[in-house]
């Protein structure tokens, strides 16, 4: 079974280069009864074929934390 975009269900091409956008969410859970320590769990949110599909999938409240790390790397 091949990979598909979570938003539009388009299949990723086999044996060809393609762009892949991934969504991952951080879940912070208390590690002790007092709540002074937390565990960080990274949860997979799916793969997307384009930035547009990723943006369409996210709610407007979720988009506040969306960053383009590719352009940040070029500015450093």
C-alpha positions as CSV (number, residue, x, y, z in Angstrom):
1,X,0.0,0.0,0.0
2,X,1.4,3.4,-1.0
3,X,1.2,6.6,1.0
4,X,-1.7,9.0,0.4
5,X,-2.3,12.7,1.3
6,X,-4.5,12.9,4.3
7,X,-6.5,15.9,2.9
8,X,-7.0,15.1,-0.8
9,X,-6.1,11.3,-0.8
10,X,-3.8,11.8,-3.8
11,X,-1.2,9.0,-4.0
12,X,2.5,9.8,-3.8
13,X,4.4,8.8,-7.0
14,X,6.5,5.7,-6.9
15,X,10.1,5.8,-8.0
16,X,10.0,9.6,-8.5
17,X,11.0,12.5,-6.2
18,X,8.2,14.3,-4.4
19,X,7.6,16.8,-1.7
20,X,6.3,15.5,1.6
21,X,4.7,17.6,4.3
22,X,4.2,16.0,7.7
23,X,2.1,17.2,10.6
24,X,3.3,16.3,14.1
25,X,1.8,17.4,17.4
26,X,3.3,17.7,20.8
27,X,1.2,16.4,23.7
28,X,2.4,17.4,27.2
29,X,1.2,15.1,29.9
30,X,1.9,15.4,33.7
31,X,4.6,13.0,34.8
32,X,3.9,13.3,38.5
33,X,1.0,13.9,40.8
34,X,1.9,17.5,41.6
35,X,2.2,18.5,38.0
36,X,5.7,19.8,38.3
37,X,7.2,17.6,35.6
38,X,5.8,16.8,32.2
39,X,6.3,14.2,29.5
40,X,6.4,15.4,25.9
41,X,4.9,12.9,23.4
42,X,5.2,13.5,19.7
43,X,2.1,12.3,17.8
44,X,2.0,11.8,14.1
45,X,-0.7,13.8,12.4
46,X,-0.4,12.6,8.9
47,X,1.3,13.3,5.6
48,X,0.3,15.8,2.9
49,X,1.2,16.3,-0.7
50,X,1.4,20.1,-0.6
51,X,1.5,23.0,1.7
52,X,-2.0,23.9,0.5
53,X,-3.4,20.6,1.6
54,X,-1.8,20.9,5.0
55,X,-3.2,24.4,5.4
56,X,-6.7,23.3,4.3
57,X,-6.6,20.4,6.8
58,X,-5.7,22.6,9.7
59,X,-8.3,24.7,11.5
60,X,-7.6,28.4,11.7
61,X,-6.7,28.1,15.4
62,X,-4.1,25.4,14.6
63,X,-2.4,27.6,12.0
64,X,-0.9,29.9,14.6
65,X,2.0,27.5,15.2
66,X,2.7,26.6,11.6
67,X,6.3,27.5,10.6
68,X,8.2,27.1,7.4
69,X,11.5,25.7,8.7
70,X,12.9,25.5,5.2
71,X,13.2,29.3,4.8
72,X,14.4,29.7,8.4
73,X,17.4,27.5,7.6
74,X,18.3,29.7,4.6
75,X,18.2,32.9,6.7
76,X,20.7,31.6,9.4
